[in-house]
Amino acid sequence: MEPITLRLPTDLLEELDAESDEAGFSTRSEYIRHLLFHRPDISQIATAEDTSATTDSAQVDEIEQTIDELADYHDELTQRVSDLEEEVEQFHLNDDQPTGTSLSVSSTSDKAPSDHHPSTTEQPSADEPRSLTKFKQWLDENGPQSDGARTVLLDAAQILDDQEPLKASELREQLYERNPDTYGSAGALWASTVERLYDDLLGFERPEYGTYTFDREAAMESLPDPSD
């Protein structure tokens, strides 16, 4: 072997001496020679440690992202539970409201309907379609006792008459925009009116699941003439 001379800082020499003693080498030279002979293995170990550190960091990021997604999902579920509780409470109020008509009764809300929207008992405007006039009279005679519920159902017929077909979510949001003070939430409004009373509402149709329309001709044929 060919001897070489290395000039190293004192601190580094002391570290090498301590490491060589701990590893069981009799001299510093033997320890350095050992390191040089095994440098490929040492390099591979160092690379593996770096890769492991990178992998651990990526796993931490994934875990944090999962936690954030679960937190968002938890918030959505909490809001949904709150909406369902309101709907259940509204159903209970509806069940306690007596009626002598053939149509299921929606509860009278603690809050009055919006001032900007007329009651169904008011006289219809001259340009209102005759089918809606008949539907309004039928609601006054056979519909829910609550003015707010009848107003919502008439609004549903008017909206569908202008914009049909509409998805349930679209119709629900428009009805709540027109009647924000009648029910505590859009879900409670929907559950207490259209969703619950749909089967008894003349002229209302669902051509496919989750989609609503209002058939004028069917309403005209099924509803009595206002003059009768």
Salt bridges, closest charged atoms under 4 A:
ASP17 OD1 - ARG28 NE 2.73
ASP75 OD1 - HIS74 ND1 3.80
GLU87 OE2 - ARG80 NH1 3.86
ASP95 OD1 - ARG196 NH2 2.88
GLU128 OE2 - LYS136 NZ 3.84
ASP140 OD1 - ARG150 NE 3.52
ASP147 OD1 - ARG150 NH2 2.26
ASP155 OD1 - HIS117 NE2 2.65
ASP155 OD1 - ARG178 NH1 3.34
ASP161 OD1 - ARG216 NE 2.64
ASP225 OD2 - ARG130 NH2 2.09
